[in-house]
Amino acid sequence: MKFYPGFNIQPTTQPMGFKYGSDVFGPEVENRTLDSIRKSLRDPQCTGPDPVYSIAMDVGKKEHVHQLMQLHLLYGAVTYAAGRLGDEPVRSQGHIHKVSPLSGWSTPEVYEIWSGKAIIYMQETADDQSGRCFAVVAGPGEVVIVPPNWAHATISADPEQPLTFGAWCDRAYGFEYDAVRAHKGLAWFPIISENGIIKWHKNPNYLDCELIVKSPEIYFQFSIEPGKSIYTQFEEDPLKFEFVPQPQIVAEKWKGFTP
């Protein structure tokens, strides 16, 4: 990997998944097959890598197991296959985070890219009027925050290499797909052009909206240090990411939030 995430975990390709160090805990990976995500794709009949990606939800250092449970925090790791889904890049299904029983809020997510090139696409709602839409382009070591209630998907921006990333999540995480699927996807589809550049096509099932393509913010309002792994920052200050399972404690910071 190009960026060390702060603990001993390595993505694998044959089979796709993760290898954990002796001091690291982690589950058997969940594989997302191509058939399982077709409803979110621009061309549901397309061909592509299968499985598309592997997820290891709840990983970290063994010494932190009880602390993470007490804080209601969960660290997830995901690795994507190289390749394409028809003319689209490899990507996740569009979804919104379910309301957490702990906070009564749909919770945010804090992404960190380890290797490859990512686009974190997000829009304010999955209603006919999507609100603001952002495509945040991020590379190894960069952090992107998805705020509460926003519909989003993670996209591999380079079909020639796998994408691997980690994220802080609420331990009671869950996903809502219905509103996105009712619109046959998110408001903008990423398409790989003939020269390999990502182009964006508007989904006609939404009203007119603008897409802003940008680099990640530096999230000073959350005291996140650029260039230092978000897991290491948790080790140094366990309450730094308390806002993930309990976004209501920073309610003012979500107003007009720019990712």
Backbone as JSON, one array per atom type, in Angstrom:
{
  "sequence": "MKFYPGFNIQPTTQPMGFKYGSDVFGPEVENRTLDSIRKSLRDPQCTGPDPVYSIAMDVGKKEHVHQLMQLHLLYGAVTYAAGRLGDEPVRSQGHIHKVSPLSGWSTPEVYEIWSGKAIIYMQETADDQSGRCFAVVAGPGEVVIVPPNWAHATISADPEQPLTFGAWCDRAYGFEYDAVRAHKGLAWFPIISENGIIKWHKNPNYLDCELIVKSPEIYFQFSIEPGKSIYTQFEEDPLKFEFVPQPQIVAEKWKGFTP",
  "N": [[0.84, -1.2, 0.0], [0.34, 2.32, -0.55], [-0.02, 4.1, 1.48], [0.33, 3.95, 4.94], [-1.97, 2.61, 7.15], [-1.9, 2.7, 9.92], [-2.09, 0.38, 11.35], [-1.47, -3.2, 11.23], [-2.42, -4.38, 8.43], [-3.16, -5.86, 5.31], [-4.17, -5.61, 1.94], [-5.37, -8.23, -0.23], [-5.3, -10.0, -3.38], [-5.72, -12.52, -4.56], [-7.24, -14.87, -2.98], [-9.51, -12.03, -3.26], [-9.4, -9.76, -0.59], [-8.35, -9.35, 2.82], [-5.34, -9.49, 4.74], [-4.46, -10.04, 8.05], [-2.33, -8.76, 10.63], [-0.6, -10.27, 13.46], [-1.3, -8.88, 15.72], [-3.7, -7.78, 15.16], [-7.24, -7.64, 14.86], [-9.99, -8.95, 12.95], [-12.7, -9.67, 10.66], [-13.91, -12.46, 8.62], [-13.99, -11.62, 5.21], [-16.65, -9.85, 3.53], [-17.9, -10.41, 0.38], [-18.86, -8.46, -2.41], [-20.8, -9.24, -5.01], [-21.05, -8.89, -8.61], [-23.69, -9.21, -9.5], [-25.1, -8.45, -7.22], [-24.98, -5.69, -7.11], [-26.07, -4.65, -9.38], [-28.49, -3.17, -9.68], [-27.85, -0.59, -9.08], [-26.32, 0.36, -11.12], [-25.5, 2.12, -14.17], [-25.73, 0.65, -16.52], [-27.31, -2.12, -16.04], [-26.87, -4.62, -17.14], [-24.21, -4.99, -17.61], [-20.8, -6.22, -17.97], [-18.04, -7.2, -15.82], [-15.49, -7.16, -13.19], [-15.66, -9.85, -10.81], [-15.75, -11.14, -7.66], [-16.77, -7.71, -7.08], [-15.9, -6.01, -5.04], [-14.4, -6.27, -1.73], [-15.23, -6.37, 1.7], [-14.24, -5.63, 4.99], [-15.62, -5.27, 7.82], [-15.17, -3.83, 10.94], [-12.33, -3.82, 12.04], [-9.01, -3.64, 13.47], [-6.57, -2.84, 16.03], [-5.96, -5.41, 18.4], [-5.75, -4.63, 21.03], [-7.52, -2.55, 21.24], [-10.14, -3.38, 21.16], [-12.21, -3.43, 23.21], [-12.38, -0.76, 23.87], [-13.2, 0.44, 21.47], [-15.74, -0.68, 21.25], [-17.0, 0.44, 23.5], [-17.01, 3.13, 22.77], [-18.65, 3.04, 20.66], [-17.65, 2.98, 18.12], [-16.55, 1.92, 14.89], [-14.22, 0.5, 12.7], [-13.85, 0.18, 9.3], [-12.63, -1.68, 6.47], [-12.01, -1.66, 2.98], [-11.54, -3.16, -0.19], [-11.18, -2.77, -3.66], [-11.62, -4.38, -6.81], [-9.47, -4.13, -9.7], [-10.34, -2.77, -12.92], [-13.41, -2.46, -14.92], [-16.93, -1.64, -14.87], [-18.73, -2.33, -17.26], [-19.03, 0.63, -19.01], [-18.59, 2.11, -16.81], [-16.65, 3.03, -13.87], [-15.32, 0.77, -11.36], [-17.33, 0.56, -8.51], [-19.17, 1.32, -5.47], [-22.54, 0.57, -4.29], [-25.03, 3.12, -4.43], [-26.1, 4.71, -1.46], [-27.74, 5.58, 1.67], [-26.92, 6.23, 5.04], [-28.41, 4.33, 7.6], [-30.64, 5.43, 10.23], [-29.21, 5.72, 13.38], [-29.69, 3.8, 16.35], [-28.43, 4.71, 18.61], [-27.9, 7.51, 18.43], [-30.08, 8.58, 17.1], [-29.75, 9.72, 14.69], [-28.97, 9.7, 11.17], [-25.8, 8.57, 10.42], [-22.45, 10.04, 10.02], [-19.49, 9.41, 7.96], [-16.02, 8.74, 7.93], [-13.63, 8.75, 5.63], [-10.51, 7.28, 4.52], [-8.03, 7.13, 2.15], [-5.99, 4.46, 1.09], [-4.57, 3.19, -1.01], [-4.42, 3.45, -4.62], [-6.79, 5.42, -6.52], [-9.44, 7.45, -5.61], [-12.88, 8.44, -5.92], [-15.09, 10.04, -3.93], [-18.33, 10.2, -4.16], [-21.09, 12.27, -3.5], [-24.39, 13.39, -2.51], [-26.89, 15.7, -1.35], [-29.51, 14.74, -0.86], [-31.63, 11.91, -1.66], [-33.89, 12.48, -2.97], [-36.17, 13.68, -5.59], [-35.19, 16.24, -6.13], [-31.95, 16.63, -5.76], [-30.3, 18.28, -4.3], [-27.15, 19.76, -3.34], [-24.36, 18.43, -5.12], [-21.41, 16.56, -4.99], [-18.24, 15.49, -6.19], [-15.6, 14.15, -4.83], [-12.27, 13.99, -5.26], [-9.72, 11.83, -4.34], [-6.51, 10.78, -3.1], [-3.92, 8.48, -1.91], [-3.61, 8.65, 1.61], [-5.27, 10.82, 1.91], [-8.21, 12.33, 3.34], [-11.74, 12.09, 3.49], [-14.89, 13.31, 4.39], [-18.17, 12.13, 4.72], [-21.21, 13.61, 5.31], [-23.99, 13.39, 7.72], [-27.0, 11.8, 6.58], [-26.61, 12.12, 3.83], [-26.73, 10.89, 0.49], [-24.53, 8.57, -1.05], [-21.59, 7.24, -2.75], [-18.71, 5.19, -3.31], [-16.05, 5.4, -5.53], [-13.79, 3.92, -7.82], [-11.26, 5.62, -9.34], [-9.33, 4.93, -11.14], [-9.08, 2.53, -13.41], [-7.02, 0.8, -13.86], [-5.77, -0.08, -11.59], [-6.19, -1.6, -8.29], [-8.34, -0.27, -5.69], [-8.01, 0.73, -2.36], [-9.24, 1.37, 0.88], [-9.96, 2.82, 4.14], [-12.34, 3.41, 6.82], [-13.92, 5.3, 9.38], [-16.81, 4.41, 11.16], [-20.18, 4.35, 12.47], [-20.89, 1.99, 15.0], [-23.34, 0.74, 14.9], [-23.97, 0.53, 12.21], [-25.78, 0.76, 9.11], [-27.52, 0.4, 5.97], [-29.51, 2.28, 3.68], [-31.18, 1.7, 0.75], [-33.39, 2.12, -0.86], [-34.43, 4.66, -1.8], [-32.44, 5.56, -3.56], [-32.38, 3.47, -5.41], [-34.96, 3.72, -6.4], [-34.66, 5.88, -8.03], [-33.1, 4.85, -9.91], [-30.35, 4.89, -9.44], [-27.73, 7.22, -8.39], [-27.56, 10.86, -8.67], [-25.67, 11.52, -10.56], [-23.75, 9.8, -12.97], [-20.61, 8.2, -13.13], [-18.55, 7.95, -15.93], [-16.22, 6.18, -17.88], [-14.21, 7.59, -20.21], [-12.96, 7.27, -23.64], [-10.27, 7.93, -23.53], [-9.65, 7.29, -20.97], [-10.39, 9.08, -18.99], [-12.52, 10.19, -16.34], [-15.81, 10.99, -16.97], [-18.87, 12.78, -16.38], [-22.26, 11.87, -16.29], [-25.52, 13.03, -16.3], [-28.18, 11.75, -14.36], [-31.32, 11.18, -15.58], [-33.52, 10.85, -13.97], [-33.59, 12.56, -11.89], [-34.21, 15.99, -10.9], [-32.89, 19.04, -12.38], [-29.51, 19.62, -11.54], [-26.36, 20.71, -10.2], [-23.02, 19.53, -10.52], [-20.2, 19.47, -8.5], [-16.84, 19.05, -8.85], [-14.07, 18.27, -6.96], [-11.15, 18.68, -4.79], [-10.24, 17.06, -1.65], [-11.31, 18.56, 1.45], [-9.49, 20.18, 4.14], [-10.04, 19.17, 7.26], [-10.26, 21.05, 9.6], [-12.14, 21.83, 11.45], [-12.84, 19.55, 12.73], [-10.56, 18.82, 13.94], [-8.81, 17.13, 12.55], [-5.76, 15.82, 11.53], [-3.84, 16.45, 8.74], [-2.29, 13.99, 6.65], [-1.64, 12.18, 8.65], [-2.51, 8.97, 9.78], [-5.94, 8.14, 10.25], [-6.53, 6.2, 12.07], [-4.3, 6.17, 13.78], [-4.63, 8.72, 14.8], [-6.93, 8.31, 16.28], [-5.86, 6.54, 18.22], [-4.19, 8.31, 19.59], [-5.96, 10.21, 20.52], [-8.73, 9.19, 21.67], [-11.34, 10.25, 21.7], [-11.59, 11.83, 19.5], [-13.0, 11.04, 17.22], [-15.55, 10.8, 18.13], [-17.73, 12.11, 17.14], [-18.64, 10.61, 15.02], [-20.29, 8.23, 15.69], [-22.0, 9.8, 17.18], [-23.28, 12.2, 15.89], [-24.85, 14.36, 16.56], [-23.64, 15.87, 18.51], [-22.07, 17.69, 17.31], [-23.75, 19.29, 15.84], [-24.01, 21.87, 14.7], [-21.89, 22.02, 12.96], [-22.57, 20.59, 10.73], [-24.24, 22.11, 9.23], [-24.6, 23.55, 6.13], [-22.37, 22.17, 5.29], [-19.33, 21.49, 3.55], [-17.87, 19.02, 1.69]],
  "CA": [[0.0, 0.0, 0.0], [1.08, 3.58, -0.62], [-0.2, 4.84, 2.73], [0.2, 3.03, 6.07], [-3.17, 3.03, 7.86], [-1.73, 2.78, 11.36], [-2.07, -0.96, 11.94], [-0.93, -4.19, 10.29], [-3.44, -4.98, 7.57], [-2.73, -5.82, 3.92], [-5.14, -6.14, 0.98], [-4.94, -9.34, -1.08], [-6.05, -10.08, -4.64], [-6.02, -13.91, -4.91], [-8.51, -14.21, -3.31], [-9.66, -10.65, -2.82], [-9.7, -9.64, 0.82], [-7.34, -8.73, 3.66], [-4.51, -10.3, 5.63], [-4.29, -9.32, 9.32], [-1.17, -9.06, 11.44], [-0.88, -11.03, 14.67], [-1.86, -7.99, 16.74], [-4.87, -7.14, 14.55], [-8.46, -8.44, 14.74], [-10.78, -8.66, 11.76], [-13.61, -10.75, 10.3], [-13.87, -12.93, 7.25], [-14.51, -10.54, 4.39], [-17.89, -9.98, 2.76], [-17.68, -10.07, -1.02], [-20.0, -7.94, -3.16], [-20.78, -9.74, -6.38], [-21.58, -7.98, -9.63], [-25.15, -9.32, -9.5], [-25.7, -7.79, -6.05], [-24.99, -4.22, -7.22], [-26.53, -4.26, -10.72], [-29.58, -2.2, -9.65], [-27.3, 0.76, -8.92], [-25.44, 0.68, -12.24], [-26.12, 2.75, -15.34], [-26.06, -0.48, -17.38], [-27.41, -3.29, -15.16], [-26.49, -5.85, -17.84], [-22.8, -4.9, -17.96], [-19.84, -7.19, -17.45], [-17.01, -6.58, -15.0], [-14.87, -8.08, -12.24], [-16.61, -10.5, -9.89], [-16.45, -10.08, -6.96], [-16.41, -6.33, -7.39], [-15.1, -5.53, -3.92], [-14.44, -7.03, -0.48], [-15.4, -5.51, 2.87], [-13.94, -6.15, 6.33], [-16.16, -4.33, 8.8], [-14.7, -4.02, 12.32], [-10.93, -4.22, 12.1], [-8.2, -2.75, 14.28], [-5.64, -3.5, 16.93], [-6.64, -6.2, 19.42], [-5.75, -3.9, 22.31], [-8.54, -1.51, 21.23], [-11.47, -3.97, 20.96], [-13.22, -2.98, 24.19], [-12.49, 0.7, 23.78], [-14.02, 0.74, 20.29], [-17.13, -1.02, 21.57], [-17.51, 1.44, 24.45], [-17.2, 4.39, 22.05], [-19.6, 2.77, 19.56], [-16.93, 3.21, 16.88], [-16.17, 0.75, 14.1], [-13.34, 0.81, 11.57], [-14.06, -0.75, 8.19], [-11.66, -1.64, 5.38], [-12.61, -2.11, 1.72], [-10.64, -3.19, -1.34], [-11.89, -2.91, -4.93], [-10.91, -4.97, -7.94], [-9.19, -3.3, -10.86], [-11.24, -3.05, -14.04], [-14.55, -1.59, -15.2], [-18.28, -2.21, -14.89], [-19.16, -1.76, -18.54], [-18.3, 1.88, -19.22], [-18.45, 2.76, -15.52], [-15.59, 2.51, -13.01], [-15.73, -0.05, -10.22], [-17.86, 1.44, -7.46], [-20.15, 0.76, -4.54], [-23.93, 0.96, -4.5], [-25.44, 4.35, -3.77], [-26.91, 4.44, -0.27], [-27.77, 6.53, 2.78], [-26.76, 5.5, 6.28], [-29.62, 4.22, 8.42], [-30.66, 6.16, 11.51], [-28.62, 4.92, 14.45], [-30.46, 3.78, 17.6], [-27.68, 5.42, 19.65], [-28.01, 8.97, 18.32], [-31.29, 9.02, 16.42], [-29.32, 10.39, 13.47], [-28.18, 9.04, 10.14], [-24.46, 8.93, 10.88], [-21.43, 10.36, 9.01], [-18.43, 8.43, 7.73], [-14.74, 9.38, 7.69], [-12.85, 7.9, 4.72], [-9.09, 7.51, 4.3], [-7.57, 6.32, 1.02], [-4.7, 3.8, 1.33], [-3.89, 3.02, -2.3], [-5.32, 3.71, -5.74], [-7.36, 6.76, -6.64], [-10.86, 7.36, -5.29], [-13.82, 9.56, -5.95], [-16.22, 9.89, -3.02], [-19.44, 10.99, -4.72], [-22.17, 12.43, -2.51], [-25.44, 14.38, -2.78], [-27.56, 16.01, -0.08], [-30.68, 13.88, -0.66], [-31.95, 11.0, -2.76], [-35.19, 12.89, -3.48], [-36.1, 14.16, -6.97], [-34.23, 17.34, -6.08], [-30.86, 16.01, -5.01], [-29.49, 19.23, -3.56], [-25.77, 19.9, -3.8], [-23.7, 17.18, -5.5], [-19.96, 16.69, -5.0], [-17.36, 14.37, -6.49], [-14.36, 14.51, -4.16], [-11.2, 13.13, -5.79], [-8.75, 11.66, -3.25], [-5.45, 9.8, -3.26], [-3.4, 7.88, -0.68], [-3.39, 9.52, 2.75], [-6.26, 11.9, 2.01], [-9.41, 12.05, 4.13], [-12.99, 12.68, 3.01], [-16.01, 13.07, 5.3], [-19.54, 12.15, 4.21], [-22.03, 14.05, 6.43], [-25.22, 12.64, 7.99], [-28.17, 11.83, 5.7], [-26.29, 12.29, 2.42], [-26.57, 9.71, -0.36], [-23.14, 8.59, -1.51], [-20.97, 6.02, -3.27], [-17.26, 5.28, -3.44], [-15.74, 5.07, -6.93], [-12.39, 3.81, -8.18], [-11.04, 6.54, -10.46], [-8.29, 4.4, -12.03], [-9.42, 1.13, -13.66], [-5.81, -0.02, -14.03], [-5.25, -0.53, -10.3], [-7.18, -1.72, -7.23], [-8.51, 0.82, -4.74], [-8.18, 0.26, -0.98], [-9.46, 2.48, 1.8], [-10.56, 2.54, 5.43], [-13.32, 4.42, 7.23], [-14.59, 5.26, 10.69], [-18.26, 4.3, 11.03], [-20.96, 4.02, 13.66], [-20.93, 0.54, 15.19], [-24.68, 0.27, 14.51], [-24.12, 0.97, 10.82], [-26.73, 0.08, 8.24], [-27.65, 1.13, 4.71], [-30.8, 2.43, 3.03], [-30.98, 1.71, -0.7], [-34.65, 2.23, -1.6], [-34.61, 5.94, -2.49], [-31.5, 5.6, -4.68], [-32.83, 2.51, -6.42], [-36.17, 4.25, -7.02], [-34.21, 6.82, -9.06], [-32.18, 4.08, -10.77], [-28.98, 5.34, -9.19], [-27.51, 8.56, -7.88], [-27.89, 11.92, -9.63], [-24.64, 11.59, -11.6], [-23.05, 8.55, -13.25], [-19.25, 8.35, -13.65], [-18.32, 7.17, -17.15], [-14.83, 6.22, -18.31], [-14.13, 7.96, -21.62], [-12.01, 6.49, -24.43], [-8.9, 8.23, -23.09], [-9.51, 6.87, -19.57], [-10.8, 10.15, -18.08], [-13.88, 10.09, -15.82], [-16.79, 12.01, -17.35], [-20.08, 12.64, -15.56], [-23.52, 11.92, -17.02], [-26.66, 13.3, -15.42], [-29.26, 10.77, -14.28], [-32.54, 11.94, -15.91], [-34.57, 10.62, -12.98], [-33.53, 13.67, -10.93], [-34.34, 17.33, -11.45], [-31.6, 19.64, -12.71], [-28.61, 19.88, -10.42], [-24.97, 20.95, -10.59], [-22.01, 18.68, -9.89], [-18.93, 20.11, -8.18], [-15.72, 18.12, -8.74], [-13.12, 19.01, -6.12], [-10.21, 17.98, -3.92], [-10.74, 17.0, -0.27], [-11.08, 19.65, 2.38], [-8.72, 19.91, 5.36], [-11.15, 19.29, 8.21], [-9.77, 21.65, 10.84], [-13.23, 21.93, 12.41], [-12.89, 18.28, 13.46], [-9.2, 18.62, 14.46], [-8.17, 16.03, 11.85], [-4.43, 16.21, 11.11], [-3.51, 15.94, 7.4], [-1.11, 13.16, 6.49], [-1.52, 11.2, 9.73], [-3.62, 8.03, 9.64], [-7.06, 8.41, 11.17], [-6.47, 5.22, 13.17], [-3.3, 6.69, 14.71], [-5.23, 9.87, 15.49], [-7.8, 7.73, 17.3], [-5.01, 6.06, 19.32], [-3.66, 9.45, 20.35], [-7.09, 10.94, 21.11], [-9.87, 8.3, 21.39], [-12.61, 10.96, 21.56], [-11.55, 12.68, 18.32], [-14.02, 10.62, 16.25], [-16.81, 10.6, 18.83], [-18.81, 12.69, 16.34], [-19.13, 9.66, 14.02], [-21.5, 7.59, 16.21], [-22.87, 10.78, 17.83], [-23.14, 13.44, 15.11], [-25.64, 15.44, 17.14], [-22.83, 16.71, 19.41], [-21.47, 18.75, 16.47], [-24.84, 19.59, 14.91], [-23.79, 23.13, 13.99], [-20.86, 21.85, 11.93], [-23.14, 19.96, 9.53], [-25.03, 23.09, 8.48], [-23.84, 24.09, 5.02], [-21.1, 21.45, 5.22], [-18.71, 21.24, 2.26], [-16.95, 17.88, 1.89]],
  "C": [[0.87, 1.25, 0.0], [0.98, 4.38, 0.66], [-0.43, 3.84, 3.86], [-0.98, 3.47, 6.95], [-3.06, 3.07, 9.38], [-1.8, 1.45, 12.08], [-1.78, -1.96, 10.83], [-2.04, -4.93, 9.55], [-2.98, -4.82, 6.12], [-3.84, -6.34, 3.01], [-4.53, -7.28, 0.17], [-5.81, -9.36, -2.33], [-6.45, -11.49, -5.02], [-6.08, -14.77, -3.65], [-8.53, -12.77, -2.8], [-10.04, -10.62, -1.35], [-8.59, -8.94, 1.56], [-6.59, -9.78, 4.46], [-4.22, -9.46, 6.87], [-3.0, -9.74, 10.01], [-1.57, -9.75, 12.74], [-1.51, -10.18, 15.77], [-3.14, -7.31, 16.28], [-6.04, -8.12, 14.53], [-9.2, -8.05, 13.47], [-11.6, -9.87, 11.37], [-13.23, -11.39, 8.97], [-14.54, -11.86, 6.38], [-15.88, -10.89, 3.8], [-17.58, -9.56, 1.34], [-18.96, -9.56, -1.64], [-19.86, -8.41, -4.6], [-21.33, -8.71, -7.34], [-23.11, -8.03, -9.63], [-25.78, -8.53, -8.36], [-25.76, -6.28, -6.18], [-25.56, -3.74, -8.56], [-27.6, -3.16, -10.69], [-29.09, -0.77, -9.52], [-26.48, 1.22, -10.12], [-26.21, 1.32, -13.39], [-26.56, 1.69, -16.34], [-26.12, -1.74, -16.53], [-26.99, -4.6, -15.82], [-24.99, -5.91, -18.14], [-21.99, -6.08, -17.44], [-18.79, -6.45, -16.63], [-16.41, -7.59, -14.04], [-15.9, -8.63, -11.26], [-15.83, -11.44, -8.97], [-15.91, -8.69, -7.32], [-15.54, -5.74, -6.29], [-15.32, -6.4, -2.69], [-14.43, -6.06, 0.7], [-15.03, -6.26, 4.14], [-14.4, -5.1, 7.34], [-15.74, -4.76, 10.21], [-13.31, -4.64, 12.34], [-10.18, -3.22, 12.98], [-7.24, -3.54, 15.14], [-6.41, -4.21, 18.05], [-6.74, -5.45, 20.74], [-6.88, -2.87, 22.39], [-9.97, -2.06, 21.14], [-12.49, -3.39, 21.91], [-13.43, -1.48, 24.12], [-13.38, 1.11, 22.6], [-15.49, 0.42, 20.55], [-17.75, 0.01, 22.51], [-17.83, 2.76, 23.75], [-18.2, 4.27, 20.91], [-18.98, 3.07, 18.2], [-16.59, 1.9, 16.19], [-15.31, 1.23, 12.94], [-13.54, -0.25, 10.51], [-12.98, -0.58, 7.14], [-12.29, -2.26, 4.14], [-11.52, -2.12, 0.64], [-11.44, -3.52, -2.59], [-11.0, -3.62, -5.95], [-10.55, -3.89, -8.95], [-10.19, -3.65, -11.96], [-12.37, -2.06, -14.15], [-15.84, -2.37, -15.09], [-18.96, -1.66, -16.15], [-18.35, -0.51, -18.81], [-18.19, 2.7, -17.93], [-17.22, 2.23, -14.78], [-16.17, 1.58, -11.95], [-16.18, 0.88, -9.1], [-18.84, 0.7, -6.58], [-21.56, 1.15, -4.96], [-24.2, 2.3, -3.81], [-26.34, 4.03, -2.59], [-26.87, 5.64, 0.68], [-27.6, 5.71, 4.05], [-28.08, 5.5, 7.07], [-29.49, 5.08, 9.68], [-30.15, 5.22, 12.6], [-29.5, 4.94, 15.7], [-29.75, 4.53, 18.73], [-27.97, 6.91, 19.62], [-29.34, 9.46, 17.8], [-30.99, 9.78, 15.14], [-28.83, 9.37, 12.46], [-26.75, 9.51, 10.37], [-23.5, 9.25, 9.73], [-20.43, 9.22, 8.87], [-17.15, 9.21, 7.39], [-13.85, 8.43, 6.9], [-11.37, 8.29, 4.74], [-8.63, 6.58, 3.18], [-6.18, 5.76, 1.34], [-3.91, 3.62, 0.04], [-4.91, 3.14, -3.42], [-5.78, 5.15, -5.74], [-8.87, 6.66, -6.49], [-11.61, 8.62, -5.66], [-14.93, 9.2, -4.95], [-17.31, 10.81, -3.57], [-20.52, 11.09, -3.65], [-23.14, 13.54, -2.93], [-26.29, 14.52, -1.53], [-28.77, 15.12, 0.19], [-30.77, 12.89, -1.83], [-33.38, 11.25, -3.24], [-35.04, 13.35, -4.94], [-35.16, 15.35, -7.1], [-33.1, 16.9, -5.16], [-30.1, 16.97, -4.1], [-28.09, 19.3, -4.13], [-25.16, 18.52, -4.07], [-22.2, 17.44, -5.59], [-19.31, 15.38, -5.42], [-15.99, 14.75, -5.95], [-13.28, 13.5, -4.56], [-10.08, 13.06, -4.75], [-7.75, 10.57, -3.56], [-4.94, 9.31, -1.92], [-3.09, 8.91, 0.41], [-4.4, 10.63, 2.9], [-7.54, 11.41, 2.67], [-10.6, 12.77, 3.52], [-14.1, 12.32, 3.99], [-17.33, 13.16, 4.55], [-20.44, 12.52, 5.39], [-23.29, 13.22, 6.61], [-26.27, 12.87, 6.9], [-27.86, 11.94, 4.22], [-26.21, 10.94, 1.71], [-25.18, 9.74, -0.97], [-22.72, 7.23, -2.06], [-19.48, 6.28, -3.39], [-16.85, 4.67, -4.77], [-14.23, 4.94, -7.09], [-12.14, 4.63, -9.44], [-9.98, 6.07, -11.44], [-8.53, 2.91, -12.25], [-8.2, 0.21, -13.76], [-5.25, -0.54, -12.71], [-6.37, -0.7, -9.28], [-7.23, -0.45, -6.38], [-8.71, 0.21, -3.36], [-8.31, 1.46, -0.06], [-10.02, 1.98, 3.12], [-11.51, 3.66, 5.8], [-13.77, 4.21, 8.66], [-16.09, 5.33, 10.49], [-18.88, 4.15, 12.41], [-21.04, 2.51, 13.79], [-22.29, -0.04, 14.83], [-24.98, 0.66, 13.07], [-25.19, 0.14, 10.09], [-26.97, 0.97, 7.04], [-29.09, 1.14, 4.22], [-30.56, 2.58, 1.53], [-32.23, 2.15, -1.48], [-34.75, 3.52, -2.41], [-33.68, 6.05, -3.7], [-31.97, 4.66, -5.78], [-34.09, 2.98, -7.13], [-35.83, 5.25, -8.13], [-33.22, 6.16, -10.03], [-30.75, 4.6, -10.67], [-28.93, 6.72, -8.56], [-27.68, 9.58, -9.0], [-26.89, 12.03, -10.77], [-23.94, 10.24, -11.72], [-21.63, 8.86, -13.73], [-19.05, 7.41, -14.84], [-16.85, 7.3, -17.54], [-14.79, 6.48, -19.81], [-13.06, 7.13, -22.32], [-10.56, 6.73, -24.0], [-8.68, 7.95, -21.6], [-9.89, 7.92, -18.55], [-12.24, 9.91, -17.62], [-14.71, 11.28, -16.3], [-18.07, 11.74, -16.56], [-21.32, 12.83, -16.41], [-24.66, 12.08, -16.03], [-27.68, 12.17, -15.51], [-30.59, 11.51, -14.53], [-33.68, 11.75, -14.91], [-34.54, 11.63, -11.83], [-33.78, 14.98, -11.66], [-32.95, 17.91, -11.69], [-30.78, 19.91, -11.45], [-27.2, 20.04, -10.96], [-24.06, 19.99, -9.85], [-20.73, 19.49, -9.71], [-17.87, 19.04, -8.0], [-14.59, 18.85, -8.03], [-12.15, 18.09, -5.41], [-10.78, 17.94, -2.5], [-10.46, 18.29, 0.5], [-10.03, 19.22, 3.42], [-9.69, 20.2, 6.51], [-10.67, 19.8, 9.58], [-10.87, 21.7, 11.89], [-13.4, 20.66, 13.23], [-11.51, 17.9, 14.02], [-8.49, 17.43, 13.82], [-6.85, 16.53, 11.25], [-4.12, 15.63, 9.73], [-2.26, 15.07, 7.42], [-0.87, 12.13, 7.57], [-2.73, 10.28, 9.69], [-4.7, 8.32, 10.67], [-7.12, 7.37, 12.28], [-5.46, 5.68, 14.21], [-3.85, 7.88, 15.48], [-6.22, 9.41, 16.56], [-6.99, 7.24, 18.49], [-4.55, 7.21, 20.21], [-4.76, 10.21, 21.07], [-8.37, 10.16, 20.82], [-11.2, 9.02, 21.19], [-12.67, 11.82, 20.29], [-12.68, 12.34, 17.34], [-15.35, 10.26, 16.92], [-18.0, 11.13, 18.01], [-19.35, 11.72, 15.29], [-20.36, 8.9, 14.55], [-22.48, 8.58, 16.85], [-22.77, 12.14, 17.12], [-23.9, 14.62, 15.69], [-24.8, 16.36, 18.03], [-22.09, 17.81, 18.64], [-22.49, 19.21, 15.44], [-24.59, 20.85, 14.1], [-22.8, 22.97, 12.84], [-21.4, 21.2, 10.65], [-23.94, 20.94, 8.68], [-24.17, 23.71, 7.38], [-22.5, 23.41, 4.79], [-20.63, 21.26, 3.77], [-17.69, 20.13, 2.41], [-15.6, 18.1, 1.18]]
}
